[in-house]
Every structure is written in structure tokens, then in C-alpha cells.
Amino acid sequence: MTPLSGNNAFAIRAENVSRHYQMGGALIRAVNEVTLSIRSGEFVALLGSSGSGKSTLLNLLAGLDRPTSGAIVVQNRDLAAMNTHELAQYRSGTVGMVFQSFNLLPRMTLEENIELPLRLAEVDRSERSARVREALQRVRLEKRLSHRPSILLADEPTGNLDSVTGEEVMLLLKSFNQDLGMTVVMVTHERPLADRFAHRILTLADGKLISEAAAQAAEIPAAGARP
Amino acid sequence: MKIGDLTELAFRNLREAVLRNSLTTLGVAVGVASLVALVSLGVGLQQLVSKRLSSSGLFNAIFVYSQADMQEMRGPRRGVSGSPAASKPLDESARRDLSRLPNVTEVYPQIRFMTEIRYDNNPYPTSVAGVPLSAQNDGAFDGMQGHFFSGPNADEAILHSEFAKDLSDNPLSLIGKDLVLRYAERQSLNSGDSANPGFSVVPHEKQLRIIGIVDTEPEGGFGGFGRSRVFIPLQLAQQLSATDVSDLSELVNGSGSVRTYSSLTVRVKTPTDVQAVENAIKGMGFATFSLLDTTKNLRLFFFVIDILLGIFGSLALIVATLGIVNTLVMAILERRREIGVFKALGADDRDVKQLFFAEASVMGFVGGIGGVFLGWLIGRVLTFGANVYLARQNVPAVNIAAVPLWLVLGAVIFAVLVSLVAGLYPASRAARLNPVEALRYE
């Protein structure tokens, strides 16, 4: 496994990250002493069965949850040491989330849903409108993410989709990775999917990182390379 | 989040559960309405009383006496030094000096003398008082029968209703009829000669037309009008030069050659000018009396009444805030997942808190505006009801409720503040939601 270092080429570095829950008298070790590094522009799949801790790890990388112990360094800053406001800024500016369920707000129109992260980032109304229009008008999907994060975290993005739509979503994620240089971390339990699209596959079981292997996908881009 | 976006999202969220939020807002409106209605009654009654009192001329009037007269009234036990005769006389010169003081609108003597009225060949001893034309605006003449003096020298008289009843069983029939005033005119023996201060008393008669009948005494019985039963124009009273009680003291004091007044009434522009003018008059060497302290007590009384009414009115608003708490807590439960999405997209605790505060304050603001209107309407209805009753009692219409601008703004601001306080718990609860758990919520 890649050791944690101060190299800026890594988009995400996690060292000895644990997330434990107390449930009644039992201690649940959802993520246990995980150390990993993900390069900028890399497409990594987190593979594992249900309950392996992959979604919990993704939430930790997204700054939605805090580790019980360990460090997660993104852009040279430790997420575990950030306060709630800094974490919110991190979620707003650095990462994008793709959920298994769509999580669109049903009370808002599609445009308003797309606009919401821009509102939260206090982007001006005129620029917001332009970017939403741009996103909607483009048939090509690489511009679809309106707030353009540098890291995209996807939690079972095809879990609720039929095979055709799932394929489209995966191609979209691939295009974000290849064309926009986004670092993509995708949680999945489908090995073939990981093999097809990811550069690297990290496998978790019972909260531990048990293996790391190159996938059959295209060549991993050079560290730090972004178009 | 920017305040514009925050407000827009708050309105959008409120529109989603339109019935529930409308009912909550209506609750706030009813609370504000009860507050506004009660306080408007307090304010209205205060204005009514203040208007009556200020129109009576009592609160912008200063009664001026010579120091000598005041010392005589207080008696020797007070230990006032100096001879009364040495004090400054309240004469025409003093009157002119007082007129020149800033903010003084009018200075007139209080002329009252005992006399005999002859009506229908019967004698009626009574007291006559001179009334300045400015007294027409006094509340005492509001409900009078007939009309006010047609001019400063008009040979006209207004009778007190009690005296009118003495003259006739049907007092109203007196209007338009004549009476004869029999009085003793003071004629100086040697005008301007201080060596001979005496004066002679010559009986005279004056025919006057009765033009009105009044129920209350001008200036509430203060000053020179107290206990007088016949009122004539002040200028006419001065021309008659009738002897009065003060003439005797002038004889005793040896100042009979110069006509002095027992007291002068100084009118100022507004009651707030009273203190300064009163101090200036005292500085000139005269004794004064005003009802300023009484006004202060009256203001304090109504202030306390307004506070009490405000507290009672606020109770309904406080109950309404519980509705806001309930509505927002329900909204948290319904929008748990949405809050999770917000946080995942980069909203921090403060953004979520502000969103709930914005929703609470929108309900408070809209409820406040509606409540002010409702409260004003209640005040109108109460005024209408009161005036229907007063009309049946033959009493002129009054306005018992008033909604001044400060009450409008205060009520709306208070409603927003109370709503914000109501939003404290729901907002902090929503902000504390764990985004991972919130996103998992179905």
C-alpha cells in the first residue's frame, strides 16, 4: 500500500482511519485502521460486500462524518482537525457526492436542484443561472456538474438503476475523470463494474482494507495530471 | 448563504406546507392583533384624555400672581420676608413683559367680579367672568348650546347651565333674550396721581344678549373662571372696569392709582414649553402655578396602563409562538433528508440554522403585518360600538382606539423577534442533525 507522505500529487491520503460506533454494549468497528492514498486524477473503486465499511469510509472522505481516530488529508489539510464550518466549505468547494438514490429535492425543479450547491457556495445569481443553463443545454455530460469539484465521491451510483442507465452514469463518471481530471472514488459491490472503469480497486471487508489491485481499466494518469 | 437566497428558500419551504404554515401565521396574526388592539385602546384613551385636557387650556397655561398676593395667601407663619407692597405689581406693564417671553402666545388677566343680574325684573346675585376669545377652542365650550361670542366687545353673555336653570325652567328658551348686568364701575379720582390713590365706585347697567349655555366651567374652574356663572368677552369685561375684591387690597396697599390684576393667565405654545416659561416668570419676580406635575403623573399612569395592556396582549402572541415551534419541529422531521442533502452539498450548521430562522421570521413578519391590520380593525369596531352607545346618550363621538406608527412598527418587530426566539430550538435542532443519519432517513 502507498505510504502516507507529504506528496501533493495525492488527492486523498488516509492513515490509520477508524470509525467506531457504540451500539448498546457492542462496539461496531465500521472502519478499522484503514490506510490508503489516492492520486489526483485517479479513478478508484472501493469494493466490498454489504457491511464491509465502504460507504462509511466514503462518508469520512466526503467530510460528512468524522473518524474516531486517524487522519484524512486532502489538499494538505486534515479533515479530522477541521471544524464544522471548514468541513462544510470542504464539501461545498472540493468534493462532489453522487448518491445511490438520486437525492433530488422533490420540491424543487431540476434547475433549482442543480442550482442549490451554487446557492450554498454564494455564487451570484447571474453566474448561477448561466452555469445551470450551460449544464442543461449541453448534451455532452462532462459539464453536467455545476460546481465542478476536484474530487467526486460516488456511493453505489448504479445501485438503483437499470443496466442501460447505469452504463450511462458510469460513462459519465469516466468522462469526469478522463476529460475534467476529477479524482473519482466509487463505492460498489460489483466487481465487473470496478474492473471496467476504475484504475485501481481497493477491497474492504469487516472495516479493514484487505487488498489493493490495479483494475483492467485504462492506464492510470500521471500523478497530479489534469487536463 | 446570501440573505436573498435564504429568504427565497424560506418562502418556498413555507409554500410547500401552505395550510399548516398559514394557520401558524394566522395564530401569530391573532396574537399580534390582541396586542395591538389592547395597546391601541390604551393609546386611544390617553390621546382622548390628553386632547380634552390640552384643549381645556389647563396644560399650556401658567397662572401668574404677584408675590405679595401669594405671601398674603400663605400667611405670616411661612416667614416670608419683605413687605407685600414692595413686591412687583401685576399690572399692564407686567402683562406686556410677560407677552414678550419666548413661546408665549397670549397673556390675559383673570377678571371676575360680583354683580347682580336682572332678568325678567328679578334680581340674581352672581359672579361674572371675562373669557378670552381663544377659549373658544376649550373643551368646556364643545357641547355648549347656542354659539360663542361674535366679537371681543360683543354685548353678549354665556350662562352656566346651573344659573340658567335659576333664571328659567326652560334654560334653552333663554338664548336670544336679554339680561341686564348691574355692576359697580371703578373710576379713578385722579388718574396717574400716586399722591391720590383713591377711586370712586359708580353704579352702572349693561344690557347683554344671552347667546349660549354651557355645562362645564372654562379651564376646569381654575384661574379666574372658577365658580363664575355668567361669562362675557374678556375685552368687554375690561372695558366695564368693574370693581372686584383686589381693588380693596389695592386701597390697603396704597397702589390704587395704578390698576393691577389679581392674576394673569399666560398661555404657551405647547405643554412642553411650560417649564421654561414658568422659570422665566419666576425669575421676573412673580409667583406661578401650573398643572405640569399633574401632566407628568397622567403620562406615567397611561404608560403603566399601556405596559399592562401590552403584557396581556402579548400572552396570545406567546401562545402563538408555540405554534411556530410545533410547525418548525414538524418541518425538521419532514425535511430530515433534505437537510442531509443540504449539508452534503456544503451547507454548514449556520446555513441550516439561518434557513429555519428565516422561515420563523417570515411567519412572524407576515403574521405581524396581518395582526396589525386585524388589531386596527378591532379598534375600529370597538370605536364604532362605543360611538353607537354614546350617540344614544347624546354624547359626541370619540375615537377610543389609536394605532400610531410606533405601535405598527413595534408590533411587527416584536412579532419577528418573538418568532425568532420560537425558532431557536427548532433551528439548533436542525443544525445539529448528523448529515449521514439524515441522508439515510427515509
Boltz contact constraints between the chains, C-beta under 6 A:
constraints:
  - contact:
      token1: [A, 59]
      token2: [B, 436]
      max_distance: 6.0
  - contact:
      token1: [A, 64]
      token2: [B, 435]
      max_distance: 6.0
  - contact:
      token1: [A, 64]
      token2: [B, 436]
      max_distance: 6.0
  - contact:
      token1: [A, 65]
      token2: [B, 436]
      max_distance: 6.0
  - contact:
      token1: [A, 84]
      token2: [B, 348]
      max_distance: 6.0
  - contact:
      token1: [A, 84]
      token2: [B, 349]
      max_distance: 6.0
  - contact:
      token1: [A, 85]
      token2: [B, 348]
      max_distance: 6.0
  - contact:
      token1: [A, 88]
      token2: [B, 346]
      max_distance: 6.0
  - contact:
      token1: [A, 88]
      token2: [B, 348]
      max_distance: 6.0
  - contact:
      token1: [A, 91]
      token2: [B, 346]
      max_distance: 6.0
  - contact:
      token1: [A, 92]
      token2: [B, 346]
      max_distance: 6.0
  - contact:
      token1: [A, 97]
      token2: [B, 344]
      max_distance: 6.0
  - contact:
      token1: [A, 103]
      token2: [B, 341]
      max_distance: 6.0
  - contact:
      token1: [A, 105]
      token2: [B, 338]
      max_distance: 6.0
  - contact:
      token1: [A, 107]
      token2: [B, 16]
      max_distance: 6.0
  - contact:
      token1: [A, 116]
      token2: [B, 345]
      max_distance: 6.0
  - contact:
      token1: [A, 117]
      token2: [B, 345]
      max_distance: 6.0
  - contact:
      token1: [A, 119]
      token2: [B, 5]
      max_distance: 6.0
  - contact:
      token1: [A, 120]
      token2: [B, 345]
      max_distance: 6.0
  - contact:
      token1: [A, 120]
      token2: [B, 346]
      max_distance: 6.0
  - contact:
      token1: [A, 120]
      token2: [B, 347]
      max_distance: 6.0
  - contact:
      token1: [A, 122]
      token2: [B, 2]
      max_distance: 6.0
